[in-house]
């Protein structure tokens, strides 16, 4: 009786790896990595010294650059019809570095260094944990079967926007301290620490934030978005130390305070929905 030969092992198929969107994601990851290295260089100097703040300010530039790469990779993937599970996982890994670890380190060293370690490090750890959990939750929700009329808006504050709010606030603090010779009183440091704790918890909340993934540059309604982007660019150029903090905090406050009290028509106007889009696109608000 002939013996059957053992079958060779079978491995899962290799995922498709689109080049262009994943190159942008790699840019996001590298910006976060170099931001962390820059923060370590700043930690070699005395806390609160101009030399340390100079390195921390360079780290904020790198995290802002990571935000730009993160903004582009998803849009490029959708334009190329190349979005898939590999890109989603790679993007989350990059986001943990650029928008989780790097801002948490910067928060502890650049803003909260004068406060007790239990307070400053506790807030930094809370931010990192909430950012990581938010990314894991997002991946689970993205992999779940789509529901009819499912919205593309975010449930909870997206991690890049949370990092932008944290880092832009730190950039403002560094600029006021170094370039404008202002001392940040302990009261304001505690206030900023509390604000950062709220930002951390918003990532794991069920507050709805617009994703603007539905914006199509071939539609009329996008003229509003173009004007807003042009105004934001002008603000960045004219007021670079305060404009980023105002813009990110406005987005944070819009979902938390303003959006729940707007009618659906007002939301669609502000969030740049085109007139010919289906009206039943907000069902995830009770998800």
C-alpha positions in Angstrom: 0.0 0.0 0.0 1.5 3.3 -1.2 2.0 6.0 1.4 0.9 9.5 0.6 3.6 12.0 0.5 3.1 14.9 2.9 1.7 18.0 1.2 4.0 21.0 1.1 2.9 23.8 3.5 0.6 26.5 2.1 1.2 30.1 2.8 -1.2 33.0 2.6 -1.0 35.1 -0.6 1.3 38.1 -0.5 -0.7 41.4 -0.2 -0.5 43.9 -3.1 1.7 46.8 -2.1 0.9 50.0 -4.2 4.1 52.0 -4.6 3.0 55.7 -4.5 0.6 55.8 -1.5 3.0 53.6 0.6 5.9 55.8 -0.3 4.0 58.7 1.2 3.2 56.6 4.3 7.0 55.8 4.5 7.6 59.6 4.5 5.2 59.9 7.4 7.1 57.2 9.3 10.5 58.6 8.6 9.4 62.1 9.8 8.2 60.6 13.0 11.5 58.7 13.5 13.6 61.7 12.9 11.4 63.8 15.2 12.1 61.3 18.0 15.9 61.5 17.3 15.7 65.3 17.4 13.9 65.2 20.7 16.6 63.0 22.1 19.2 65.6 21.0 17.2 68.2 22.9 17.1 66.1 26.0 20.9 66.3 26.2 20.5 70.0 27.3 19.0 71.4 30.4 15.2 71.4 30.6 13.8 74.8 29.4 17.0 76.0 27.9 17.1 77.7 24.5 19.2 74.9 23.1 16.7 72.3 24.1 13.8 74.3 22.8 15.6 74.7 19.4 15.7 71.0 18.9 12.1 70.6 20.1 11.0 73.2 17.6 12.7 71.2 14.9 10.8 68.2 16.0 7.5 70.0 15.7 8.4 70.8 12.0 9.0 67.1 11.4 5.6 66.1 13.0 3.8 68.8 10.9 5.5 67.3 7.8 4.3 63.8 8.9 0.7 65.3 9.0 1.1 66.4 5.4 2.3 62.9 4.3 -0.6 61.3 6.2 -3.1 63.7 4.6 -1.8 62.8 1.1 -1.3 59.0 1.3 -5.0 58.2 1.9 -6.2 60.6 -0.8 -3.6 59.3 -3.3 -4.6 55.7 -2.5 -8.3 56.5 -3.2 -7.4 58.3 -6.4 -5.4 55.4 -7.6 -8.0 52.9 -6.3 -5.2 51.3 -4.4 -6.5 51.5 -0.8 -6.5 48.1 0.9 -5.6 46.3 4.2 -1.8 46.6 3.7 -2.0 50.3 3.4 -4.3 50.6 6.3 -2.0 48.6 8.6 1.2 50.3 7.4 -0.4 53.7 7.9 -1.4 52.8 11.5 2.2 51.7 12.3 3.5 55.0 11.0 0.9 56.9 12.9 1.8 55.3 16.2 5.4 56.6 15.7 4.7 60.0 14.2 1.4 60.9 16.1 1.7 58.8 19.2 5.3 58.4 20.5 6.8 61.6 19.1 4.1 64.0 20.4 4.0 62.2 23.8 7.8 62.6 24.2 7.6 66.3 23.1 4.7 67.0 25.4 6.6 65.6 28.4 9.9 67.4 27.6 8.9 70.7 26.0 5.8 71.8 28.0 5.3 69.8 31.2 9.0 69.5 32.3 8.4 72.0 35.2 5.5 70.0 36.6 5.7 66.9 38.9 6.8 63.8 37.1 3.6 61.9 38.0 1.5 64.6 36.3 3.6 65.3 33.2 4.5 61.8 32.4 1.0 60.6 33.3 -0.5 62.8 30.7 2.1 61.8 28.1 1.4 58.1 28.8 -2.4 58.7 28.6 -2.0 60.4 25.2 0.2 57.6 23.8 -2.3 54.9 25.0 -5.3 56.7 23.7 -3.6 57.3 20.3 -2.7 53.6 20.0 -6.1 52.4 21.1 -7.8 54.8 18.7 -5.8 53.5 15.7 -6.6 49.9 16.7 -10.3 50.7 16.9 -10.2 52.5 13.6 -8.7 49.5 11.9 -11.3 47.2 13.4 -14.1 49.5 12.2 -12.6 49.8 8.7 -12.3 46.0 8.3 -15.9 45.4 9.4 -18.6 44.8 6.7 -20.0 48.1 5.4 -23.5 49.1 6.5 -26.0 50.7 4.1 -25.5 54.4 3.8 -22.4 54.2 6.1 -20.8 57.6 6.8 -17.1 58.3 6.1 -16.8 60.6 9.1 -14.6 59.7 12.1 -15.9 58.4 15.3 -13.6 60.0 17.9 -10.9 62.6 17.2 -8.6 61.3 14.5 -5.0 60.7 15.7 -3.3 63.1 13.2 -5.6 65.9 14.3 -5.0 65.2 18.0 -1.2 65.2 17.3 -1.6 68.5 15.4 -3.4 70.1 18.3 -0.8 68.9 20.8 2.2 69.8 18.6 0.9 73.2 17.5 0.2 74.2 21.1 3.8 73.2 22.0 5.1 75.1 19.0 3.2 78.2 20.3 4.6 77.7 23.8 8.2 77.3 22.6 7.8 80.4 20.4 6.4 82.5 23.3 9.2 81.3 25.6 12.2 81.6 23.3 11.4 84.2 20.7 9.1 86.5 22.8 10.8 86.0 26.2 7.6 85.2 28.1 7.5 82.9 31.1 4.7 80.3 31.2 3.3 80.3 34.7 2.7 76.9 36.4 -1.1 77.6 36.3 -1.0 77.7 32.5 1.2 74.6 32.4 -1.4 72.7 34.4 -4.1 74.2 32.2 -2.3 73.0 29.1 -1.7 69.6 30.7 -5.4 69.3 31.4 -6.3 70.3 27.9 -3.9 67.7 26.5 -5.7 65.1 28.7 -9.0 66.1 27.2 -7.6 65.8 23.7 -6.3 62.3 24.6 -9.8 61.2 25.8 -11.5 62.7 22.7 -9.6 60.2 20.6 -11.4 57.3 22.3 -14.8 59.1 22.5 -17.8 58.7 20.2 -17.8 62.4 19.1 -18.2 62.6 15.4 -15.6 64.6 13.4 -15.8 65.2 9.6 -13.2 63.3 7.5 -13.7 65.4 4.3 -13.1 62.2 2.4 -16.2 63.0 0.3 -14.6 66.2 -1.0 -14.3 65.9 -4.8 -12.3 68.5 -6.6 -14.5 68.1 -9.7 -17.6 69.4 -7.8 -18.9 72.9 -7.3 -19.2 72.5 -3.5 -15.5 72.3 -3.2 -15.0 76.0 -3.9 -15.6 76.5 -0.2 -12.8 74.1 0.7 -10.5 75.8 -1.7 -11.2 79.2 -0.1 -10.7 77.8 3.4 -7.4 76.1 2.4 -6.2 79.4 0.8 -7.1 81.3 4.0 -5.3 78.7 6.1 -2.2 79.0 4.0 -2.2 82.8 4.3 -2.6 82.5 8.1 0.3 80.0 8.3 2.5 82.4 6.4 1.5 85.6 8.3 1.2 84.1 11.8 3.2 80.9 11.8 3.5 80.8 15.6 -0.2 80.9 16.4 -2.1 79.9 13.2 -1.5 76.1 13.5 -2.8 76.0 17.1 -5.9 78.0 16.2 -6.7 75.9 13.1 -6.3 72.5 14.9 -8.2 73.7 18.0 -11.0 75.0 15.8 -11.4 71.5 14.3 -11.3 70.0 17.8 -13.9 72.4 19.1 -16.1 72.0 16.0 -16.8 68.3 16.5 -17.1 68.6 20.3 -19.1 71.8 20.8 -20.4 73.2 17.5 -21.4 70.2 15.3 -24.0 68.6 17.6 -26.1 71.7 17.5 -26.1 72.2 13.7 -28.9 71.1 11.4 -28.0 68.5 8.8 -28.2 71.1 6.1 -25.7 73.4 7.9 -23.4 70.5 8.5 -23.4 69.6 4.8 -22.6 73.2 3.8 -19.8 73.5 6.3 -18.3 70.0 5.6 -18.4 70.6 1.8 -21.0 68.0 0.7 -22.0 68.5 -2.9 -25.7 69.0 -3.7 -26.0 65.8 -5.7 -24.7 63.5 -3.0 -27.1 61.1 -1.2 -28.7 62.7 1.8 -28.6 59.5 3.9 -24.9 59.5 4.6 -24.7 60.1 8.4 -25.8 56.9 9.9 -22.6 56.2 11.7 -23.4 59.0 14.2 -25.0 56.5 16.4 -22.5 53.8 15.7 
